[in-house]
Amino acid sequence: MTLKAYIVEDNAVIRDNLVETLGEVLGVETVGHSSTESDACRWLDQHPKDWDMLILDLFLAQGTGLGVLQKCGHHRKNQRVVVLSNYATEEVRKRCLVNGADAVFDKSTEIDLFLQYCSH
């Protein structure tokens, strides 16, 4: 079974690299992406069963990943929500986990841990 990911990331270079890495290394299918909180929430509301993993950056072109978590990050037991951010401080990690994230990783220092997490 192919893992299906939806990515919320406003930096096109990072998003494209993430799509490529997840696809080539782990066989993950990216089912869509958005760069704003409102677009992400709209897609998630319209496709509640069409994803297995939601990958969120915190700082977006409009809104925040935390806003996505709070407004529409609700998910089923078989779905995972992962925050991947350059600002994964201890306080940010706690806020994300309290608001529904399953895991939080720092983009710049924990990409290997993130990929390990995605592979299980």
PyMOL CGO cylinders between C-alpha atoms (Angstrom):
from pymol import cmd
from pymol.cgo import CYLINDER

trace = [
    CYLINDER, 0.00, 0.00, 0.00, 1.40, 3.38, -1.02, 0.3, 1, 1, 1, 1, 1, 1,
    CYLINDER, 1.40, 3.38, -1.02, 1.52, 6.07, 1.65, 0.3, 1, 1, 1, 1, 1, 1,
    CYLINDER, 1.52, 6.07, 1.65, -0.27, 9.24, 0.45, 0.3, 1, 1, 1, 1, 1, 1,
    CYLINDER, -0.27, 9.24, 0.45, 1.01, 12.59, 1.67, 0.3, 1, 1, 1, 1, 1, 1,
    CYLINDER, 1.01, 12.59, 1.67, -0.42, 16.09, 1.52, 0.3, 1, 1, 1, 1, 1, 1,
    CYLINDER, -0.42, 16.09, 1.52, 2.21, 18.80, 1.98, 0.3, 1, 1, 1, 1, 1, 1,
    CYLINDER, 2.21, 18.80, 1.98, 1.65, 22.31, 3.32, 0.3, 1, 1, 1, 1, 1, 1,
    CYLINDER, 1.65, 22.31, 3.32, 4.83, 24.25, 2.48, 0.3, 1, 1, 1, 1, 1, 1,
    CYLINDER, 4.83, 24.25, 2.48, 5.17, 27.68, 0.88, 0.3, 1, 1, 1, 1, 1, 1,
    CYLINDER, 5.17, 27.68, 0.88, 8.79, 27.35, -0.27, 0.3, 1, 1, 1, 1, 1, 1,
    CYLINDER, 8.79, 27.35, -0.27, 8.60, 25.71, -3.70, 0.3, 1, 1, 1, 1, 1, 1,
    CYLINDER, 8.60, 25.71, -3.70, 12.21, 24.48, -3.63, 0.3, 1, 1, 1, 1, 1, 1,
    CYLINDER, 12.21, 24.48, -3.63, 11.77, 22.80, -0.25, 0.3, 1, 1, 1, 1, 1, 1,
    CYLINDER, 11.77, 22.80, -0.25, 8.39, 21.38, -1.27, 0.3, 1, 1, 1, 1, 1, 1,
    CYLINDER, 8.39, 21.38, -1.27, 9.73, 19.99, -4.56, 0.3, 1, 1, 1, 1, 1, 1,
    CYLINDER, 9.73, 19.99, -4.56, 12.73, 18.44, -2.81, 0.3, 1, 1, 1, 1, 1, 1,
    CYLINDER, 12.73, 18.44, -2.81, 10.45, 16.93, -0.20, 0.3, 1, 1, 1, 1, 1, 1,
    CYLINDER, 10.45, 16.93, -0.20, 8.12, 15.45, -2.84, 0.3, 1, 1, 1, 1, 1, 1,
    CYLINDER, 8.12, 15.45, -2.84, 11.09, 14.01, -4.72, 0.3, 1, 1, 1, 1, 1, 1,
    CYLINDER, 11.09, 14.01, -4.72, 12.81, 12.60, -1.63, 0.3, 1, 1, 1, 1, 1, 1,
    CYLINDER, 12.81, 12.60, -1.63, 9.66, 11.05, -0.19, 0.3, 1, 1, 1, 1, 1, 1,
    CYLINDER, 9.66, 11.05, -0.19, 8.80, 9.53, -3.55, 0.3, 1, 1, 1, 1, 1, 1,
    CYLINDER, 8.80, 9.53, -3.55, 12.23, 8.18, -4.44, 0.3, 1, 1, 1, 1, 1, 1,
    CYLINDER, 12.23, 8.18, -4.44, 13.40, 7.06, -1.00, 0.3, 1, 1, 1, 1, 1, 1,
    CYLINDER, 13.40, 7.06, -1.00, 10.14, 5.85, 0.55, 0.3, 1, 1, 1, 1, 1, 1,
    CYLINDER, 10.14, 5.85, 0.55, 7.72, 5.43, -2.35, 0.3, 1, 1, 1, 1, 1, 1,
    CYLINDER, 7.72, 5.43, -2.35, 5.36, 8.05, -0.88, 0.3, 1, 1, 1, 1, 1, 1,
    CYLINDER, 5.36, 8.05, -0.88, 2.79, 9.49, -3.28, 0.3, 1, 1, 1, 1, 1, 1,
    CYLINDER, 2.79, 9.49, -3.28, 2.16, 13.21, -2.86, 0.3, 1, 1, 1, 1, 1, 1,
    CYLINDER, 2.16, 13.21, -2.86, -1.55, 13.74, -3.44, 0.3, 1, 1, 1, 1, 1, 1,
    CYLINDER, -1.55, 13.74, -3.44, -1.39, 17.52, -3.29, 0.3, 1, 1, 1, 1, 1, 1,
    CYLINDER, -1.39, 17.52, -3.29, 0.12, 20.55, -1.70, 0.3, 1, 1, 1, 1, 1, 1,
    CYLINDER, 0.12, 20.55, -1.70, -0.69, 24.08, -0.67, 0.3, 1, 1, 1, 1, 1, 1,
    CYLINDER, -0.69, 24.08, -0.67, 1.23, 27.12, 0.47, 0.3, 1, 1, 1, 1, 1, 1,
    CYLINDER, 1.23, 27.12, 0.47, -1.45, 28.80, 2.59, 0.3, 1, 1, 1, 1, 1, 1,
    CYLINDER, -1.45, 28.80, 2.59, -3.50, 27.94, 5.66, 0.3, 1, 1, 1, 1, 1, 1,
    CYLINDER, -3.50, 27.94, 5.66, -6.81, 28.58, 3.89, 0.3, 1, 1, 1, 1, 1, 1,
    CYLINDER, -6.81, 28.58, 3.89, -5.96, 26.41, 0.87, 0.3, 1, 1, 1, 1, 1, 1,
    CYLINDER, -5.96, 26.41, 0.87, -4.76, 23.60, 3.15, 0.3, 1, 1, 1, 1, 1, 1,
    CYLINDER, -4.76, 23.60, 3.15, -7.92, 23.70, 5.26, 0.3, 1, 1, 1, 1, 1, 1,
    CYLINDER, -7.92, 23.70, 5.26, -10.12, 23.78, 2.17, 0.3, 1, 1, 1, 1, 1, 1,
    CYLINDER, -10.12, 23.78, 2.17, -8.35, 20.75, 0.68, 0.3, 1, 1, 1, 1, 1, 1,
    CYLINDER, -8.35, 20.75, 0.68, -8.41, 18.81, 3.96, 0.3, 1, 1, 1, 1, 1, 1,
    CYLINDER, -8.41, 18.81, 3.96, -12.12, 19.55, 4.44, 0.3, 1, 1, 1, 1, 1, 1,
    CYLINDER, -12.12, 19.55, 4.44, -12.87, 18.33, 0.91, 0.3, 1, 1, 1, 1, 1, 1,
    CYLINDER, -12.87, 18.33, 0.91, -10.59, 15.24, 1.09, 0.3, 1, 1, 1, 1, 1, 1,
    CYLINDER, -10.59, 15.24, 1.09, -10.78, 13.86, 4.64, 0.3, 1, 1, 1, 1, 1, 1,
    CYLINDER, -10.78, 13.86, 4.64, -9.96, 10.28, 3.58, 0.3, 1, 1, 1, 1, 1, 1,
    CYLINDER, -9.96, 10.28, 3.58, -7.56, 10.97, 0.69, 0.3, 1, 1, 1, 1, 1, 1,
    CYLINDER, -7.56, 10.97, 0.69, -4.35, 11.20, 2.70, 0.3, 1, 1, 1, 1, 1, 1,
    CYLINDER, -4.35, 11.20, 2.70, -2.30, 9.15, 5.13, 0.3, 1, 1, 1, 1, 1, 1,
    CYLINDER, -2.30, 9.15, 5.13, 0.21, 11.79, 6.18, 0.3, 1, 1, 1, 1, 1, 1,
    CYLINDER, 0.21, 11.79, 6.18, -0.13, 15.56, 6.46, 0.3, 1, 1, 1, 1, 1, 1,
    CYLINDER, -0.13, 15.56, 6.46, 3.22, 17.36, 6.46, 0.3, 1, 1, 1, 1, 1, 1,
    CYLINDER, 3.22, 17.36, 6.46, 3.08, 20.95, 7.73, 0.3, 1, 1, 1, 1, 1, 1,
    CYLINDER, 3.08, 20.95, 7.73, 5.50, 23.83, 7.78, 0.3, 1, 1, 1, 1, 1, 1,
    CYLINDER, 5.50, 23.83, 7.78, 4.70, 26.41, 10.44, 0.3, 1, 1, 1, 1, 1, 1,
    CYLINDER, 4.70, 26.41, 10.44, 5.28, 29.65, 8.52, 0.3, 1, 1, 1, 1, 1, 1,
    CYLINDER, 5.28, 29.65, 8.52, 3.22, 29.88, 5.34, 0.3, 1, 1, 1, 1, 1, 1,
    CYLINDER, 3.22, 29.88, 5.34, 2.53, 32.46, 2.62, 0.3, 1, 1, 1, 1, 1, 1,
    CYLINDER, 2.53, 32.46, 2.62, -0.77, 33.14, 4.44, 0.3, 1, 1, 1, 1, 1, 1,
    CYLINDER, -0.77, 33.14, 4.44, -1.57, 31.85, 7.90, 0.3, 1, 1, 1, 1, 1, 1,
    CYLINDER, -1.57, 31.85, 7.90, 0.38, 29.19, 9.75, 0.3, 1, 1, 1, 1, 1, 1,
    CYLINDER, 0.38, 29.19, 9.75, 0.75, 25.46, 10.05, 0.3, 1, 1, 1, 1, 1, 1,
    CYLINDER, 0.75, 25.46, 10.05, -0.38, 25.81, 13.64, 0.3, 1, 1, 1, 1, 1, 1,
    CYLINDER, -0.38, 25.81, 13.64, -3.58, 27.38, 12.30, 0.3, 1, 1, 1, 1, 1, 1,
    CYLINDER, -3.58, 27.38, 12.30, -4.06, 24.35, 10.03, 0.3, 1, 1, 1, 1, 1, 1,
    CYLINDER, -4.06, 24.35, 10.03, -3.59, 22.09, 13.07, 0.3, 1, 1, 1, 1, 1, 1,
    CYLINDER, -3.59, 22.09, 13.07, -6.08, 24.03, 15.15, 0.3, 1, 1, 1, 1, 1, 1,
    CYLINDER, -6.08, 24.03, 15.15, -8.74, 24.47, 12.45, 0.3, 1, 1, 1, 1, 1, 1,
    CYLINDER, -8.74, 24.47, 12.45, -8.59, 21.33, 10.37, 0.3, 1, 1, 1, 1, 1, 1,
    CYLINDER, -8.59, 21.33, 10.37, -5.81, 19.03, 11.48, 0.3, 1, 1, 1, 1, 1, 1,
    CYLINDER, -5.81, 19.03, 11.48, -8.28, 16.48, 12.85, 0.3, 1, 1, 1, 1, 1, 1,
    CYLINDER, -8.28, 16.48, 12.85, -7.44, 13.05, 11.61, 0.3, 1, 1, 1, 1, 1, 1,
    CYLINDER, -7.44, 13.05, 11.61, -8.27, 9.38, 11.85, 0.3, 1, 1, 1, 1, 1, 1,
    CYLINDER, -8.27, 9.38, 11.85, -6.17, 6.88, 13.79, 0.3, 1, 1, 1, 1, 1, 1,
    CYLINDER, -6.17, 6.88, 13.79, -4.55, 5.63, 10.58, 0.3, 1, 1, 1, 1, 1, 1,
    CYLINDER, -4.55, 5.63, 10.58, -3.52, 9.16, 9.51, 0.3, 1, 1, 1, 1, 1, 1,
    CYLINDER, -3.52, 9.16, 9.51, -0.49, 11.03, 10.81, 0.3, 1, 1, 1, 1, 1, 1,
    CYLINDER, -0.49, 11.03, 10.81, 0.16, 14.76, 11.06, 0.3, 1, 1, 1, 1, 1, 1,
    CYLINDER, 0.16, 14.76, 11.06, 3.81, 15.80, 11.05, 0.3, 1, 1, 1, 1, 1, 1,
    CYLINDER, 3.81, 15.80, 11.05, 5.21, 19.29, 11.52, 0.3, 1, 1, 1, 1, 1, 1,
    CYLINDER, 5.21, 19.29, 11.52, 8.46, 19.89, 9.63, 0.3, 1, 1, 1, 1, 1, 1,
    CYLINDER, 8.46, 19.89, 9.63, 9.84, 23.32, 10.44, 0.3, 1, 1, 1, 1, 1, 1,
    CYLINDER, 9.84, 23.32, 10.44, 13.04, 25.29, 10.95, 0.3, 1, 1, 1, 1, 1, 1,
    CYLINDER, 13.04, 25.29, 10.95, 11.52, 26.59, 14.19, 0.3, 1, 1, 1, 1, 1, 1,
    CYLINDER, 11.52, 26.59, 14.19, 11.07, 23.36, 16.13, 0.3, 1, 1, 1, 1, 1, 1,
    CYLINDER, 11.07, 23.36, 16.13, 11.91, 24.78, 19.54, 0.3, 1, 1, 1, 1, 1, 1,
    CYLINDER, 11.91, 24.78, 19.54, 10.79, 22.93, 22.66, 0.3, 1, 1, 1, 1, 1, 1,
    CYLINDER, 10.79, 22.93, 22.66, 7.87, 25.34, 23.13, 0.3, 1, 1, 1, 1, 1, 1,
    CYLINDER, 7.87, 25.34, 23.13, 6.80, 25.04, 19.49, 0.3, 1, 1, 1, 1, 1, 1,
    CYLINDER, 6.80, 25.04, 19.49, 6.98, 21.24, 19.69, 0.3, 1, 1, 1, 1, 1, 1,
    CYLINDER, 6.98, 21.24, 19.69, 4.72, 21.26, 22.76, 0.3, 1, 1, 1, 1, 1, 1,
    CYLINDER, 4.72, 21.26, 22.76, 2.17, 23.57, 21.11, 0.3, 1, 1, 1, 1, 1, 1,
    CYLINDER, 2.17, 23.57, 21.11, 2.07, 21.45, 17.97, 0.3, 1, 1, 1, 1, 1, 1,
    CYLINDER, 2.07, 21.45, 17.97, 1.62, 18.21, 19.90, 0.3, 1, 1, 1, 1, 1, 1,
    CYLINDER, 1.62, 18.21, 19.90, -1.11, 19.73, 22.07, 0.3, 1, 1, 1, 1, 1, 1,
    CYLINDER, -1.11, 19.73, 22.07, -2.91, 20.89, 18.92, 0.3, 1, 1, 1, 1, 1, 1,
    CYLINDER, -2.91, 20.89, 18.92, -2.91, 17.48, 17.27, 0.3, 1, 1, 1, 1, 1, 1,
    CYLINDER, -2.91, 17.48, 17.27, 0.46, 16.86, 15.63, 0.3, 1, 1, 1, 1, 1, 1,
    CYLINDER, 0.46, 16.86, 15.63, 1.77, 13.33, 15.95, 0.3, 1, 1, 1, 1, 1, 1,
    CYLINDER, 1.77, 13.33, 15.95, 5.40, 14.38, 15.56, 0.3, 1, 1, 1, 1, 1, 1,
    CYLINDER, 5.40, 14.38, 15.56, 7.54, 17.49, 15.08, 0.3, 1, 1, 1, 1, 1, 1,
    CYLINDER, 7.54, 17.49, 15.08, 10.89, 17.61, 13.29, 0.3, 1, 1, 1, 1, 1, 1,
    CYLINDER, 10.89, 17.61, 13.29, 13.42, 20.35, 12.56, 0.3, 1, 1, 1, 1, 1, 1,
    CYLINDER, 13.42, 20.35, 12.56, 13.98, 20.65, 8.79, 0.3, 1, 1, 1, 1, 1, 1,
    CYLINDER, 13.98, 20.65, 8.79, 17.60, 21.59, 9.10, 0.3, 1, 1, 1, 1, 1, 1,
    CYLINDER, 17.60, 21.59, 9.10, 18.78, 19.07, 11.70, 0.3, 1, 1, 1, 1, 1, 1,
    CYLINDER, 18.78, 19.07, 11.70, 16.28, 16.20, 11.88, 0.3, 1, 1, 1, 1, 1, 1,
    CYLINDER, 16.28, 16.20, 11.88, 15.50, 15.28, 8.27, 0.3, 1, 1, 1, 1, 1, 1,
    CYLINDER, 15.50, 15.28, 8.27, 16.86, 11.75, 8.78, 0.3, 1, 1, 1, 1, 1, 1,
    CYLINDER, 16.86, 11.75, 8.78, 14.62, 11.29, 11.82, 0.3, 1, 1, 1, 1, 1, 1,
    CYLINDER, 14.62, 11.29, 11.82, 11.70, 12.62, 9.79, 0.3, 1, 1, 1, 1, 1, 1,
    CYLINDER, 11.70, 12.62, 9.79, 12.37, 10.11, 6.98, 0.3, 1, 1, 1, 1, 1, 1,
    CYLINDER, 12.37, 10.11, 6.98, 12.69, 7.31, 9.53, 0.3, 1, 1, 1, 1, 1, 1,
    CYLINDER, 12.69, 7.31, 9.53, 9.35, 8.31, 11.02, 0.3, 1, 1, 1, 1, 1, 1,
    CYLINDER, 9.35, 8.31, 11.02, 7.72, 8.35, 7.59, 0.3, 1, 1, 1, 1, 1, 1,
    CYLINDER, 7.72, 8.35, 7.59, 9.02, 4.89, 6.79, 0.3, 1, 1, 1, 1, 1, 1,
    CYLINDER, 9.02, 4.89, 6.79, 7.19, 3.24, 9.72, 0.3, 1, 1, 1, 1, 1, 1,
]
cmd.load_cgo(trace, "trace")
